[in-house]
Structures are given as C-alpha cells and as structure tokens.
Amino acid sequence: MLDPFTGSGTTNVECMVRGISSIGIEVSEFGCLLARVRTAQYDTEVLKKEIQDFERKAKEVDYSAKIRPGQYLRTWYPERSQKELLHMVRVAEEGSYTYRDLLKIIISRIARSARLVPHYSLDSARHPVRSPYYCHSHKRVCFPTESALKFLHRYCTDSFRRITERPEMGKATQRQRQVSKQGQRIICADAREFRQPHESITGVITSPPYPGLIDYHEEHRYAYELLGLKWKPDLEIGSKQEGQGERARERYKRDMVKVFGNLHSMSKDSAIINIVVSDRFNLYPEILHDTGFKISRVLERIVTNRTALRRGTFTEKVYIASKE
Ligand SMILES: C[S@@+](CC[C@H](N)C(=O)[O-])C[C@H]1O[C@@H](n2cnc3c(N)ncnc32)[C@H](O)[C@@H]1O
C-alpha cells in the first residue's frame, strides 16, 4: 500500500495493524518523524526505562545557564520555558537512547502546549499572551503558561500509554506479524519526485493536501525550531499562502498530475486507488482522468470531529479509482 501524502502515518499504522506492508511519502520532516514513531517496533521495558530516565534528567534544568534561543522561541515562550525546552532537547540528544525519536515527539508535544497562545486560538494566534486574559473557550480568566516542565510528566505518561496500547497486530497471523515488523517504510520526499523502479503497488490510500487550506510546516513551527528539522514549506503542494484562486488551482492540478502519474507507473494493473478529499473545486475527476485512472465509485462522508483551527462540519469525498 502506498500513501504519497502520509502526514503522521495513519495509512501506515492501519497497514501495520493489518499485516500489510506499506510506503509512506511525506515532504515534511515533522510528519515523517511522527509517522516513524507511530510505526516503529518497541521493547516496552526498554522504552519505559528510557522515558523514566528522560523525565528525571529533563527536570534538572540549570536556570542560571546562559542560552541563545532563536527569534521564534523568544517570542512564543517565557524565558523559563525556553531554558526548560532547550534542556530537554539536549537531554534527548546527548543520552544514549534507543527511542530518541519518541523523546523528540514528547518534547514537541510539550512545546506545543507551553506556547504563549490563548486557549481560544491555539492554532491561529498572531501575538503571544504574556498576562492573564479573558478566555473565550473556558469563559473565565486564564493565565499564560509559565513553565514547560508542567507538561513533562503528562506527555511522558501519555506517549508511553499510546505506544503500549496500540492495537498492533492483535489478531494478525504469524506471516502478517512478520510483514508488520519489516514492512512500514516512511520516506521523506516530495511526492512529485518519488518513483519506484517497478510496478509493485497494489493499492493507494491517501488524503492529499488541498489548495489554500493549510500550511503544514507552519502548523508545527515549534517542532522545527526546537528540533532543528529542515524547513521546506516551498515543497508543499497547495499551501495556504498560495490561496485558492484560479492560478493556484491550476498549479495544484499540474502538481497532482505529476504525483498521480508517478502512482500510475508504480501500480499494478489491478491496483485500487482511494482518495479522501473534500474536493470543493471538483478537481479530482480531471486529475485522475489525465493520469490514466477511471473512477469506479465516489462515496461521501460527513466530517464532524473538528479541531480548534477547523471548526464546523463538512462533507468529504472518497474517490475510488483504478487504471483505465
Ligand atoms: C491531509 S495531510 C495527510 C494526513 C495524513 N493522512 C495523516 O495521517 O496525518 C496532507 C499531507 O501532505 C503533505 N504534503 C504536501 N505537499 C507534499 C509533497 N509535495 N510531497 C509529499 N507530501 C506532501 C503535507 O505535509 C501533509 O502532511
């Protein structure tokens, strides 16, 4: 199975649970980090010890030490949190941890919660809040977070729980277990450029980016800044800053024709392509047609569970297609 826009790796996680091998392509390094952590194999005892060790050392912050935080950290965190977060990164990088990537995800979760953003605009705040404010979400006065350490134990415990409670391979056969162990590859690449040399893909499940909706790098800026991940927003297809105008939509179609052209050459003749997308501008019938796929069904589903950034319900399509 292939997902050319794998994000945090949901397709790969579901393949792992079912003993299907999969490839996830994702341009954002933070997405790849998350997807790898979600699909990795863990020795629970080692993981537990490493998280406990990390938690203990992460608390030993030297508040008198001089630090040189970048502009982003200085803007969005009080000095105390800056020191704590940079210390956590050092602990994760300098310790000899097998599951360092999971520790990085724990740090990024802490960093996200510790930003100086008001609770009612977690994903869209333009300015930091540095004093108590009336919170429209909680209908009371709330206080900006003074210390990132406050979130340390919560995210250490929760991340351990999430990994150990994965439904992973519960009902899988012996063979499926083997496939699951070796079979999830996450590749950090631009889907317009990624090709496999032969026709090995039997299915595609993907939820592509859509014109002018989300800047995926920007959404997780805190993680890029702290963890030193490569910042490549220019490679995102359909980024928010390009808007939804005619030129942006034309460019989007051209980009997607490249991606689906690649998928066509990598797929077996019997491959089934599933695309989950809200497709407001009805772009996919043309993209699929131009790349040699024919649509066999279009399902509709109502999306209700929205995040703070994207409230309200909307309808999403699932295009099911195969080679012509
Ligand atoms: C709707 S999200 C996918 C969500 C995913 N199903 C998940 O489980 O998180 C679309 C993804 O496409 C990625 N993307 C955008 N342009 C890309 C490109 N040129 N190549 C590969 N991935 C890209 C974005 O970074 C984003 O993670």
PDBQT file of the ligand as one rigid body, heavy atoms in Angstrom, charges set to zero:
ROOT
HETATM    1  C1  LIG A 401      -4.148  15.951   4.594  1.00  0.00    +0.000 C 
HETATM    2  S1  LIG A 401      -2.489  15.731   5.102  1.00  0.00    +0.000 S 
HETATM    3  C2  LIG A 401      -2.315  13.990   5.275  1.00  0.00    +0.000 C 
HETATM    4  C3  LIG A 401      -2.790  13.500   6.622  1.00  0.00    +0.000 C 
HETATM    5  C4  LIG A 401      -2.441  12.052   6.854  1.00  0.00    +0.000 C 
HETATM    6  N1  LIG A 401      -3.427  11.159   6.299  1.00  0.00    +0.000 N 
HETATM    7  C5  LIG A 401      -2.217  11.743   8.337  1.00  0.00    +0.000 C 
HETATM    8  O1  LIG A 401      -2.462  10.653   8.789  1.00  0.00    +0.000 OA
HETATM    9  O2  LIG A 401      -1.716  12.625   9.072  1.00  0.00    +0.000 OA
HETATM   10  C6  LIG A 401      -1.565  16.050   3.624  1.00  0.00    +0.000 C 
HETATM   11  C7  LIG A 401      -0.053  15.875   3.783  1.00  0.00    +0.000 C 
HETATM   12  O3  LIG A 401       0.568  16.085   2.511  1.00  0.00    +0.000 OA
HETATM   13  C8  LIG A 401       1.874  16.590   2.760  1.00  0.00    +0.000 C 
HETATM   14  N2  LIG A 401       2.424  17.161   1.526  1.00  0.00    +0.000 N 
HETATM   15  C9  LIG A 401       2.190  18.369   0.965  1.00  0.00    +0.000 A 
HETATM   16  N3  LIG A 401       2.909  18.525  -0.159  1.00  0.00    +0.000 NA
HETATM   17  C10 LIG A 401       3.619  17.380  -0.317  1.00  0.00    +0.000 A 
HETATM   18  C11 LIG A 401       4.553  16.929  -1.310  1.00  0.00    +0.000 A 
HETATM   19  N4  LIG A 401       4.923  17.699  -2.328  1.00  0.00    +0.000 N 
HETATM   20  N5  LIG A 401       5.060  15.671  -1.186  1.00  0.00    +0.000 NA
HETATM   21  C12 LIG A 401       4.723  14.875  -0.122  1.00  0.00    +0.000 A 
HETATM   22  N6  LIG A 401       3.873  15.269   0.854  1.00  0.00    +0.000 NA
HETATM   23  C13 LIG A 401       3.320  16.498   0.764  1.00  0.00    +0.000 A 
HETATM   24  C14 LIG A 401       1.642  17.592   3.883  1.00  0.00    +0.000 C 
HETATM   25  O4  LIG A 401       2.848  17.904   4.550  1.00  0.00    +0.000 OA
HETATM   26  C15 LIG A 401       0.622  16.863   4.743  1.00  0.00    +0.000 C 
HETATM   27  O5  LIG A 401       1.254  16.140   5.770  1.00  0.00    +0.000 OA
ENDROOT
TORSDOF 0
